[in-house]
Amino acid sequence: MTDTPSLATSIFGISIPDSRLAHAITEFVRGTENDLLFNHSSRVFFFGAIAGQQRGLTFDHELLYAAAMFHDIGLVLGVQQQQGSSFRG
């Protein structure tokens, strides 16, 4: 991957979870997806968390982070080949 500025870890009081699972997810996705998809997935987490917070919803930040970071993983060719994916968008 290219060297790009790191994405913010906190926006409007929402932080990327500081857990072993979140760190492992970040490492895996950063090593699998290109910067465009990685940053998109990170923004999905922040957008979802901020939207939930503004609506007064209670949610698991770590679960939301996992869902956001993995939601486009199937777009990465190597993952499609490993999984034998037949999905065509």
WOJO-V797754 format. One record per residue. SS is DSSP state (H for helix, E for strand, L for the rest). PSI is psi as a letter, one per 40 degrees, with the letter a starting at -180 (none if undefined). D_FIRST is the distance of its C-alpha to the first C-alpha in Angstrom with 2 decimals. Layout:
ss->SS psi->PSI d_first->D_FIRST
ss->SS psi->PSI d_first->D_FIRST
//
This chain:
ss->L psi->i d_first->0.00
ss->L psi->i d_first->3.77
ss->L psi->h d_first->6.69
ss->L psi->i d_first->8.75
ss->L psi->i d_first->12.03
ss->L psi->i d_first->12.40
ss->L psi->i d_first->14.42
ss->L psi->i d_first->18.06
ss->L psi->e d_first->19.36
ss->E psi->h d_first->22.82
ss->E psi->h d_first->24.27
ss->L psi->f d_first->28.03
ss->L psi->e d_first->28.72
ss->E psi->h d_first->26.20
ss->E psi->i d_first->23.80
ss->L psi->h d_first->21.04
ss->L psi->i d_first->23.08
ss->L psi->g d_first->23.13
ss->L psi->i d_first->23.74
ss->H psi->d d_first->22.52
ss->H psi->d d_first->21.80
ss->H psi->d d_first->19.74
ss->H psi->d d_first->17.71
ss->H psi->d d_first->17.22
ss->H psi->d d_first->16.28
ss->H psi->d d_first->13.68
ss->H psi->d d_first->12.17
ss->H psi->d d_first->12.47
ss->H psi->d d_first->11.22
ss->H psi->d d_first->8.12
ss->H psi->e d_first->7.44
ss->H psi->d d_first->8.92
ss->L psi->i d_first->8.35
ss->L psi->i d_first->6.21
ss->H psi->d d_first->6.84
ss->H psi->d d_first->10.21
ss->H psi->d d_first->11.41
ss->H psi->d d_first->10.47
ss->H psi->d d_first->12.30
ss->H psi->d d_first->14.96
ss->H psi->d d_first->15.69
ss->H psi->d d_first->16.06
ss->H psi->d d_first->18.43
ss->H psi->d d_first->20.30
ss->H psi->d d_first->21.06
ss->H psi->d d_first->22.37
ss->H psi->d d_first->24.31
ss->H psi->d d_first->25.87
ss->H psi->d d_first->26.80
ss->H psi->d d_first->28.29
ss->H psi->d d_first->30.16
ss->H psi->d d_first->31.50
ss->H psi->d d_first->32.54
ss->H psi->d d_first->34.34
ss->L psi->e d_first->36.18
ss->L psi->f d_first->37.21
ss->L psi->i d_first->35.57
ss->L psi->h d_first->35.03
ss->L psi->i d_first->31.82
ss->L psi->h d_first->29.69
ss->H psi->d d_first->26.60
ss->H psi->d d_first->24.81
ss->H psi->d d_first->25.68
ss->H psi->d d_first->24.64
ss->H psi->d d_first->21.23
ss->H psi->d d_first->20.82
ss->H psi->d d_first->22.06
ss->H psi->d d_first->19.92
ss->H psi->d d_first->16.62
ss->H psi->e d_first->17.60
ss->L psi->d d_first->19.47
ss->L psi->e d_first->17.01
ss->H psi->d d_first->15.50
ss->H psi->e d_first->17.79
ss->H psi->e d_first->16.07
ss->L psi->h d_first->13.30
ss->H psi->d d_first->14.98
ss->H psi->d d_first->14.54
ss->H psi->d d_first->16.12
ss->H psi->d d_first->18.84
ss->H psi->d d_first->19.73
ss->H psi->d d_first->19.96
ss->H psi->e d_first->22.13
ss->L psi->f d_first->24.14
ss->L psi->h d_first->23.76
ss->L psi->e d_first->26.29
ss->L psi->h d_first->25.43
ss->L psi->h d_first->25.22
ss->L psi->none d_first->24.78
//
